[in-house]
Amino acid sequence: MLRLWHLSRQDLHTMLLLVQNVGPLDLVSSLVITLMWVPPVFLLGGHALGLLYVVSAPPGAPDSWLSRTADRTPDWALAVTAMWAAIAWELRFLPALAMVVLVILGLTVRRRYPERTRVIRGVCLVVPLVTAVAAFLWFGQTIADAFRRGELVLALLLLVPPLLTPLLTGPIPARFARVATHGPAAAAALLGPFLLLAIFLQAPVLPSVALELSEPRQVVLGSVVTVDDTMTTLLDDQAEVRFVPNSSVVAKVLCEGSESVPYSAATAHGWPVEESALSWALPAKRPTGPDDPRCEGRPLVTPSAR
């Protein structure tokens, strides 16, 4: 309901129209697809912070909710969550995923086998360094392109996590252990719901189309609410409802919504950085998109019309 309230720009009558024509399954599907990347963030991130606190806290330090959560999370759940994230996360976030997984692995080995120094050194130092070299070999050209285009956030997402991994697989100073681990966890718990709500409020629940009309010759952009025998009901970006007679519609074009337009055109070996492994592996049919002038509000000029 909050999603429809936001979509209607807080207009009660428009919201009632949307409620009448948007089913619960549409909203649930949009929620699941939009936020499927979220559970691994909280589970893997919280587990890494919990292990870091356990390893860094001084002897005799009291348990906390973060360390108890890390103790009760089984290894198989972490493995399944990591595979889930590897499939669902976009390519630009995979270096961060590799960092979190290696941090969990290193801290787990350090905690369970404190006397096996060679194993600790290999898992906590050698493996992260080898992974960092492999990541830079894979993303090197992409990082250079991102700096050249001025995409600083993308460059840092690909560059920083491999460099931080060897520093996070060992204990931090004991006097900073609680603040450094519980502070980020508490901030994520408080701000996370608001961030997720803001992301979900931008998720599409109606198809974006362009209707080319005959009289007068024009293109109407909006999201389809409903279609009947006589009228097509549209909701435009200003939450204005338009009733278009089907008799005046020359063509309908499925367009790419603004939320689907990528922010970066960067790729890594042909893999767009804003696509996940799931979308990269599975066949996908893209909307007409910006190649059709009607999606930009301009009528299609045919040879006969010139």
Backbone hydrogen bonds in HBPLUS format (Angstrom, degrees):
<---DONOR---> <-ACCEPTOR-->    atom                        ^
c    i                          cat <-CA-CA->   ^        H-A-AA   ^      H-
h    n   atom  resd res      DA  || num        DHA   H-A  angle D-A-AA Bond
n    s   type  num  typ     dist DA aas  dist angle  dist       angle   num
A0005-TRP N   A0001-MET O   2.86 MM   4  6.08 151.7  1.93 148.1 157.0     1
A0006-HIS N   A0002-LEU O   2.93 MM   4  6.14 151.8  2.01 144.3 150.7     2
A0007-LEU N   A0003-ARG O   2.93 MM   4  6.14 154.2  2.00 142.9 150.7     3
A0008-SER N   A0004-LEU O   2.94 MM   4  6.07 144.2  2.07 143.4 151.6     4
A0010-GLN N   A0005-TRP O   3.09 MM   5  5.36 168.3  2.11 172.8 169.1     5
A0009-ARG N   A0006-HIS O   3.13 MM   3  5.16 162.2  2.17 106.4 111.3     6
A0011-ASP N   A0008-SER O   3.26 MM   3  5.51 143.8  2.39 103.4 112.7     7
A0015-MET N   A0011-ASP O   2.97 MM   4  6.19 157.0  2.03 152.8 160.1     8
A0016-LEU N   A0012-LEU O   2.93 MM   4  6.19 153.6  2.00 148.6 155.6     9
A0017-LEU N   A0013-HIS O   3.09 MM   4  6.36 148.6  2.20 141.0 148.9    10
A0018-LEU N   A0014-THR O   3.03 MM   4  6.35 153.8  2.10 147.2 154.1    11
A0019-VAL N   A0015-MET O   2.82 MM   4  6.08 160.7  1.85 154.5 160.1    12
A0020-GLN N   A0016-LEU O   3.10 MM   4  6.21 145.2  2.22 138.1 146.5    13
A0021-ASN N   A0018-LEU O   3.03 MM   3  5.24 135.7  2.24 101.7 113.8    14
A0022-VAL N   A0018-LEU O   2.73 MM   4  5.60 142.8  1.86 164.3 169.7    15
A0026-ASP N   A0023-GLY O   3.12 MM   3  5.39 127.7  2.41 102.8 115.2    16
A0027-LEU N   A0023-GLY O   3.43 MM   4  6.86 155.7  2.49 148.0 153.5    17
A0028-VAL N   A0024-PRO O   2.89 MM   4  6.13 163.8  1.91 157.1 161.9    18
A0029-SER N   A0025-LEU O   2.90 MM   4  5.93 162.6  1.93 146.5 151.5    19
A0030-SER N   A0026-ASP O   3.03 MM   4  6.16 159.0  2.07 143.0 149.0    20
A0031-LEU N   A0027-LEU O   2.93 MM   4  6.12 154.5  1.99 145.5 152.7    21
A0032-VAL N   A0028-VAL O   2.93 MM   4  6.16 165.6  1.95 155.0 157.9    22
A0033-ILE N   A0029-SER O   2.99 MM   4  6.10 173.5  2.00 154.8 156.9    23
A0034-THR N   A0030-SER O   3.00 MM   4  5.90 156.8  2.06 142.2 149.2    24
A0035-LEU N   A0031-LEU O   3.02 MM   4  5.98 156.8  2.08 146.9 152.6    25
A0038-VAL N   A0035-LEU O   3.12 MM   3  5.45 165.1  2.14 113.6 118.3    26
A0041-VAL N   A0038-VAL O   2.86 MM   3  5.34 128.7  2.13 115.8 130.1    27
A0043-LEU N   A0039-PRO O   3.02 MM   4  6.15 173.0  2.02 163.4 165.7    28
A0044-LEU N   A0040-PRO O   2.94 MM   4  5.60 154.6  2.00 138.0 145.4    29
A0045-GLY N   A0041-VAL O   3.02 MM   4  5.59 145.4  2.14 129.3 140.0    30
A0046-GLY N   A0042-PHE O   2.93 MM   4  5.59 153.0  2.00 129.9 138.6    31
A0047-HIS N   A0043-LEU O   3.00 MM   4  6.04 154.6  2.06 141.3 148.7    32
A0048-ALA N   A0044-LEU O   2.98 MM   4  6.13 160.1  2.02 148.3 153.4    33
A0049-LEU N   A0045-GLY O   3.06 MM   4  6.29 161.2  2.10 149.0 153.8    34
A0050-GLY N   A0046-GLY O   2.93 MM   4  6.10 153.5  2.00 144.9 152.6    35
A0051-LEU N   A0047-HIS O   2.95 MM   4  6.19 161.7  1.99 153.1 157.0    36
A0052-LEU N   A0048-ALA O   2.97 MM   4  6.14 156.0  2.03 145.6 152.8    37
A0053-TYR N   A0049-LEU O   3.02 MM   4  6.23 149.8  2.11 143.9 151.1    38
A0054-VAL N   A0050-GLY O   3.05 MM   4  6.31 161.2  2.08 148.5 153.4    39
A0055-VAL N   A0051-LEU O   2.94 MM   4  6.10 163.7  1.97 154.0 157.8    40
A0056-SER N   A0052-LEU O   3.03 MM   4  5.97 146.7  2.14 137.4 146.4    41
A0057-ALA N   A0053-TYR O   2.81 MM   4  5.60 148.4  1.91 152.2 157.0    42
A0061-ALA N   A0058-PRO O   3.12 MM   3  5.69 146.8  2.23 143.5 141.7    43
A0068-ARG N   A0064-SER O   2.94 MM   4  6.18 162.3  1.98 156.8 162.2    44
A0069-THR N   A0065-TRP O   3.09 MM   4  6.07 148.6  2.19 132.4 140.2    45
A0070-ALA N   A0066-LEU O   3.14 MM   4  6.40 154.6  2.21 142.0 148.5    46
A0071-ASP N   A0067-SER O   2.96 MM   4  6.20 150.8  2.05 145.7 153.7    47
A0072-ARG N   A0068-ARG O   3.11 MM   4  6.25 145.8  2.24 142.9 150.7    48
A0078-LEU N   A0074-PRO O   3.36 MM   4  6.78 152.4  2.44 144.7 151.7    49
A0079-ALA N   A0075-ASP O   2.96 MM   4  6.29 157.4  2.01 153.9 160.4    50
A0080-VAL N   A0076-TRP O   2.96 MM   4  6.17 164.0  1.98 149.7 153.4    51
A0081-THR N   A0077-ALA O   2.94 MM   4  6.05 157.3  1.99 143.1 150.0    52
A0082-ALA N   A0078-LEU O   2.89 MM   4  6.06 153.6  1.96 146.9 153.8    53
A0083-MET N   A0079-ALA O   3.06 MM   4  6.34 158.0  2.11 147.7 153.2    54
A0084-TRP N   A0080-VAL O   2.89 MM   4  6.10 154.7  1.96 146.4 154.3    55
A0085-ALA N   A0081-THR O   2.89 MM   4  6.13 159.5  1.93 149.0 153.9    56
A0086-ALA N   A0082-ALA O   2.93 MM   4  6.15 153.6  2.00 144.6 152.1    57
A0087-ILE N   A0083-MET O   3.17 MM   4  6.40 139.1  2.35 142.0 151.2    58
A0087-ILE N   A0084-TRP O   3.21 MM   3  5.35 132.5  2.45  97.9 110.0    59
A0088-ALA N   A0084-TRP O   2.91 MM   4  6.09 161.2  1.94 153.6 159.5    60
A0089-TRP N   A0085-ALA O   2.83 MM   4  5.37 161.7  1.86 146.8 149.5    61
A0278-LEU N   A0087-ILE O   3.17 MM 191  5.38 151.3  2.25 152.3 143.6    62
A0093-PHE N   A0090-GLU O   2.98 MM   3  5.59 153.5  2.06 117.1 124.9    63
A0091-LEU N   A0275-GLU O   3.08 MM 184  6.06 146.2  2.20 134.7 136.3    64
A0094-LEU N   A0091-LEU O   3.14 MM   3  5.33 160.5  2.18 108.4 114.5    65
A0092-ARG N   A0273-VAL O   3.10 MM 181  5.11 150.4  2.19 149.9 140.8    66
A0097-LEU N   A0093-PHE O   3.04 MM   4  6.40 150.7  2.13 146.9 156.0    67
A0098-ALA N   A0094-LEU O   2.86 MM   4  6.10 161.3  1.89 154.8 158.9    68
A0099-MET N   A0095-PRO O   2.98 MM   4  6.19 149.9  2.08 140.8 149.1    69
A0100-VAL N   A0096-ALA O   3.02 MM   4  6.31 162.7  2.05 151.5 154.5    70
A0101-VAL N   A0097-LEU O   2.96 MM   4  6.17 167.8  1.98 156.8 160.1    71
A0102-LEU N   A0098-ALA O   2.98 MM   4  6.05 164.1  2.00 147.8 152.4    72
A0103-VAL N   A0099-MET O   2.90 MM   4  6.05 151.0  1.98 147.9 156.6    73
A0104-ILE N   A0100-VAL O   2.94 MM   4  6.17 161.1  1.98 150.6 155.1    74
A0105-LEU N   A0101-VAL O   2.92 MM   4  6.15 161.5  1.96 148.7 154.2    75
A0106-GLY N   A0102-LEU O   2.84 MM   4  5.94 165.9  1.86 147.3 151.4    76
A0107-LEU N   A0103-VAL O   2.92 MM   4  6.01 168.6  1.94 152.6 155.9    77
A0108-THR N   A0104-ILE O   2.93 MM   4  5.94 151.9  2.01 144.4 152.5    78
A0109-VAL N   A0105-LEU O   3.04 MM   4  6.24 163.6  2.07 151.0 154.8    79
A0110-ARG N   A0106-GLY O   2.94 MM   4  6.10 159.4  1.98 147.1 153.6    80
A0111-ARG N   A0107-LEU O   2.92 MM   4  6.00 144.3  2.05 139.2 148.2    81
A0112-ARG N   A0108-THR O   2.91 MM   4  6.05 163.7  1.94 153.8 157.8    82
A0113-TYR N   A0109-VAL O   2.92 MM   4  5.62 156.2  1.98 144.8 150.8    83
A0116-ARG N   A0113-TYR O   3.28 MM   3  5.64 155.3  2.35 110.6 117.2    84
A0117-THR N   A0115-GLU O   3.17 MM   2  5.77 124.8  2.49 105.1  90.1    85
A0120-ILE N   A0116-ARG O   3.03 MM   4  6.31 161.3  2.07 151.5 157.4    86
A0121-ARG N   A0117-THR O   2.84 MM   4  6.01 159.0  1.88 147.6 153.3    87
A0122-GLY N   A0118-ARG O   2.98 MM   4  6.15 154.2  2.05 143.0 149.9    88
A0123-VAL N   A0119-VAL O   2.91 MM   4  6.10 168.5  1.92 156.2 158.9    89
A0124-CYS N   A0120-ILE O   2.81 MM   4  5.63 160.6  1.84 148.8 155.4    90
A0125-LEU N   A0121-ARG O   3.01 MM   4  5.42 136.7  2.21 129.6 137.1    91
A0126-VAL N   A0121-ARG O   3.27 MM   5  6.75 157.2  2.33 147.2 154.0    92
A0127-VAL N   A0122-GLY O   2.92 MM   5  6.18 161.0  1.96 170.0 173.6    93
A0129-LEU N   A0125-LEU O   3.12 MM   4  6.22 156.5  2.18 144.9 151.6    94
A0130-VAL N   A0126-VAL O   2.92 MM   4  6.16 164.2  1.94 160.1 164.3    95
A0131-THR N   A0127-VAL O   2.93 MM   4  6.07 160.5  1.97 152.2 158.1    96
A0132-ALA N   A0128-PRO O   2.86 MM   4  6.02 149.6  1.95 142.3 150.8    97
A0133-VAL N   A0129-LEU O   3.00 MM   4  6.28 157.8  2.05 149.0 154.1    98
A0134-ALA N   A0130-VAL O   2.99 MM   4  6.26 162.2  2.02 149.8 154.6    99
A0135-ALA N   A0131-THR O   2.84 MM   4  6.04 154.3  1.90 147.2 154.7   100
A0136-PHE N   A0132-ALA O   2.95 MM   4  6.15 158.9  2.00 149.8 154.8   101
A0137-LEU N   A0133-VAL O   2.96 MM   4  6.18 149.7  2.05 146.4 155.0   102
A0138-TRP N   A0134-ALA O   3.01 MM   4  6.21 149.9  2.11 143.4 151.3   103
A0139-PHE N   A0135-ALA O   2.80 MM   4  5.91 165.7  1.82 154.0 158.3   104
A0140-GLY N   A0136-PHE O   2.79 MM   4  4.95 114.4  2.22 131.6 139.4   105
A0143-ILE N   A0139-PHE O   2.81 MM   4  5.99 159.9  1.85 164.4 169.1   106
A0144-ALA N   A0140-GLY O   3.08 MM   4  6.33 160.4  2.12 148.5 153.8   107
A0145-ASP N   A0141-GLN O   2.90 MM   4  6.12 157.5  1.95 146.0 152.4   108
A0146-ALA N   A0142-THR O   2.87 MM   4  6.08 151.9  1.95 145.6 153.5   109
A0147-PHE N   A0143-ILE O   3.03 MM   4  6.33 158.8  2.08 151.1 155.6   110
A0148-ARG N   A0144-ALA O   2.99 MM   4  6.20 155.6  2.05 145.6 153.0   111
A0149-ARG N   A0145-ASP O   2.92 MM   4  6.13 146.0  2.04 146.3 154.8   112
A0151-GLU N   A0146-ALA O   2.79 MM   5  4.88 142.6  1.93 156.8 154.8   113
A0150-GLY N   A0147-PHE O   3.22 MM   3  5.08 149.8  2.31  95.9 104.9   114
A0155-ALA N   A0151-GLU O   3.15 MM   4  6.43 162.5  2.18 150.2 155.4   115
A0156-LEU N   A0152-LEU O   2.94 MM   4  6.17 158.2  1.99 153.0 158.4   116
A0157-LEU N   A0153-VAL O   2.93 MM   4  6.16 153.4  2.00 149.6 157.2   117
A0158-LEU N   A0154-LEU O   3.18 MM   4  6.43 144.4  2.31 146.7 154.8   118
A0159-LEU N   A0155-ALA O   2.92 MM   4  5.97 137.8  2.10 141.3 153.9   119
A0160-VAL N   A0156-LEU O   2.93 MM   4  5.39 164.7  1.95 140.0 145.1   120
A0163-LEU N   A0160-VAL O   2.93 MM   3  5.28 124.6  2.24 111.7 126.8   121
A0164-LEU N   A0160-VAL O   3.04 MM   4  6.27 145.0  2.17 155.8 166.4   122
A0164-LEU N   A0161-PRO O   3.17 MM   3  5.15 125.0  2.49  97.0 110.9   123
A0165-THR N   A0161-PRO O   3.14 MM   4  6.18 143.0  2.28 153.9 161.9   124
A0167-LEU N   A0164-LEU O   2.96 MM   3  5.36 131.5  2.20 112.0 125.8   125
A0168-LEU N   A0165-THR O   3.10 MM   3  5.35 146.3  2.22 109.3 118.6   126
A0176-PHE N   A0173-PRO O   3.01 MM   3  5.61 151.0  2.10 116.1 124.7   127
A0177-ALA N   A0174-ALA O   3.15 MM   3  5.01 159.2  2.19 101.6 108.0   128
A0180-ALA N   A0176-PHE O   2.86 MM   4  5.78 164.5  1.88 156.5 161.7   129
A0181-THR N   A0177-ALA O   3.16 MM   4  6.15 137.1  2.35 141.4 150.5   130
A0182-HIS N   A0178-ARG O   2.80 MM   4  5.53 154.4  1.86 145.8 154.3   131
A0183-GLY N   A0179-VAL O   3.10 MM   4  5.22 143.9  2.24 122.2 131.5   132
A0185-ALA N   A0181-THR O   3.38 MM   4  6.45 157.9  2.43 138.8 145.2   133
A0186-ALA N   A0182-HIS O   2.87 MM   4  5.87 160.2  1.91 144.3 149.6   134
A0187-ALA N   A0183-GLY O   2.97 MM   4  6.16 161.1  2.00 152.6 158.4   135
A0188-ALA N   A0184-PRO O   2.91 MM   4  6.06 156.2  1.96 146.3 152.5   136
A0189-ALA N   A0185-ALA O   2.96 MM   4  6.18 153.5  2.03 144.6 152.1   137
A0190-LEU N   A0186-ALA O   2.98 MM   4  6.19 147.2  2.09 146.3 154.6   138
A0191-LEU N   A0187-ALA O   2.85 MM   4  5.89 167.5  1.87 153.0 157.0   139
A0192-GLY N   A0188-ALA O   2.75 MM   4  5.04 140.5  1.91 130.9 140.5   140
A0195-LEU N   A0191-LEU O   3.02 MM   4  6.27 156.3  2.08 156.3 163.8   141
A0196-LEU N   A0192-GLY O   2.87 MM   4  6.09 164.5  1.89 162.3 166.5   142
A0197-LEU N   A0193-PRO O   2.92 MM   4  6.03 152.3  2.00 141.2 149.2   143
A0198-ALA N   A0194-PHE O   2.98 MM   4  6.18 155.0  2.04 141.9 148.4   144
A0199-ILE N   A0195-LEU O   2.99 MM   4  6.27 151.7  2.07 146.4 154.2   145
A0200-PHE N   A0196-LEU O   2.89 MM   4  6.09 162.9  1.92 150.9 155.5   146
A0201-LEU N   A0197-LEU O   2.94 MM   4  6.08 149.7  2.03 147.0 154.9   147
A0202-GLN N   A0199-ILE O   3.14 MM   3  5.50 153.4  2.21 106.3 114.4   148
A0203-ALA N   A0200-PHE O   2.99 MM   3  5.10 160.9  2.03 108.0 114.3   149
A0224-VAL N   A0207-PRO O   3.00 MM  17  5.81 150.1  2.09 162.9 166.4   150
A0255-CYS N   A0208-SER O   2.94 MM  47  5.50 162.7  1.97 137.2 141.7   151
A0209-VAL N   A0222-GLY O   2.86 MM  13  5.80 171.2  1.87 172.5 174.4   152
A0222-GLY N   A0209-VAL O   3.21 MM  13  5.80 155.1  2.28 163.8 162.2   153
A0210-ALA N   A0253-VAL O   2.86 MM  43  5.13 142.5  2.00 142.1 153.4   154
A0253-VAL N   A0210-ALA O   2.97 MM  43  5.13 151.2  2.05 142.9 151.7   155
A0211-LEU N   A0220-VAL O   2.84 MM   9  5.07 169.6  1.85 151.2 152.7   156
A0220-VAL N   A0211-LEU O   2.79 MM   9  5.07 162.5  1.82 148.5 152.3   157
A0212-GLU N   A0251-ALA O   2.94 MM  39  5.22 168.7  1.95 151.6 155.4   158
A0250-VAL N   A0212-GLU O   2.63 MM  38  5.40 162.8  1.65 162.0 167.6   159
A0213-LEU N   A0218-GLN O   2.80 MM   5  5.40 168.2  1.81 163.4 167.3   160
A0214-SER N   A0248-SER O   2.90 MM  34  5.46 148.4  2.00 147.3 156.8   161
A0223-SER N   A0235-LEU O   2.88 MM  12  5.11 157.3  1.93 129.6 136.2   162
A0235-LEU N   A0223-SER O   2.88 MM  12  5.11 144.3  2.01 136.7 148.4   163
A0225-VAL N   A0233-THR O   2.86 MM   8  5.45 176.4  1.86 155.2 155.4   164
A0233-THR N   A0226-THR O   2.88 MM   7  5.34 169.0  1.89 165.3 168.1   165
A0228-ASP N   A0231-MET O   2.97 MM   3  5.56 172.4  1.98 169.0 171.3   166
A0246-ASN N   A0230-THR O   2.85 MM  16  5.47 169.6  1.86 140.7 142.4   167
A0232-THR N   A0244-VAL O   2.83 MM  12  5.14 152.1  1.91 144.9 154.4   168
A0244-VAL N   A0232-THR O   2.94 MM  12  5.14 177.0  1.94 149.5 148.5   169
A0234-LEU N   A0242-ARG O   2.85 MM   8  5.12 167.8  1.87 154.5 158.7   170
A0242-ARG N   A0234-LEU O   2.89 MM   8  5.12 161.7  1.93 141.6 147.1   171
A0236-ASP N   A0240-GLU O   3.11 MM   4  5.53 166.1  2.13 150.0 150.5   172
A0239-ALA N   A0236-ASP O   2.98 MM   3  5.31 153.1  2.06 119.9 120.6   173
A0248-SER N   A0245-PRO O   3.17 MM   3  5.73 152.9  2.24 113.0 119.8   174
A0249-VAL N   A0246-ASN O   3.22 MM   3  5.25 162.9  2.25 105.1 110.2   175
A0288-THR N   A0254-LEU O   3.06 MM  34  5.98 145.9  2.18 153.8 157.5   176
A0260-SER N   A0257-GLY O   2.94 MM   3  5.38 155.2  2.00 112.9 120.9   177
A0261-VAL N   A0258-SER O   3.42 MM   3  5.40 156.9  2.48  99.3 105.7   178
A0273-VAL N   A0266-ALA O   3.16 MM   7  6.08 169.1  2.17 146.0 145.7   179
A0268-ALA N   A0271-TRP O   2.89 MM   3  5.05 154.0  1.96 129.2 135.7   180
A0271-TRP N   A0268-ALA O   3.09 MM   3  5.05 162.5  2.12 104.6 109.8   181
A0275-GLU N   A0272-PRO O   3.16 MM   3  5.57 156.5  2.22 120.3 119.3   182
A0280-TRP N   A0276-SER O   2.90 MM   4  6.03 143.8  2.03 144.8 156.1   183
A0281-ALA N   A0277-ALA O   2.90 MM   4  5.91 150.0  1.99 143.7 149.9   184
A0282-LEU N   A0278-LEU O   3.08 MM   4  6.09 164.1  2.11 149.6 153.9   185
A0292-ASP N   A0289-GLY O   3.43 MM   3  6.32 161.5  2.47 123.0 125.4   186
A0295-CYS N   A0292-ASP O   3.09 MM   3  5.80 150.9  2.17 119.4 126.2   187
A0296-GLU N   A0293-PRO O   2.96 MM   3  5.23 154.0  2.02 106.5 115.0   188
A0298-ARG N   A0293-PRO O   3.07 MM   5  5.32 161.5  2.11 141.6 136.7   189
A0297-GLY N   A0294-ARG O   3.07 MM   3  4.93 163.2  2.10 102.7 106.1   190
A0305-ALA N   A0302-THR O   2.91 MM   3  5.25 142.4  2.06 109.1 120.5   191
A0306-ARG N   A0303-PRO O   3.33 MM   3  5.53 160.0  2.37 105.2 111.0   192
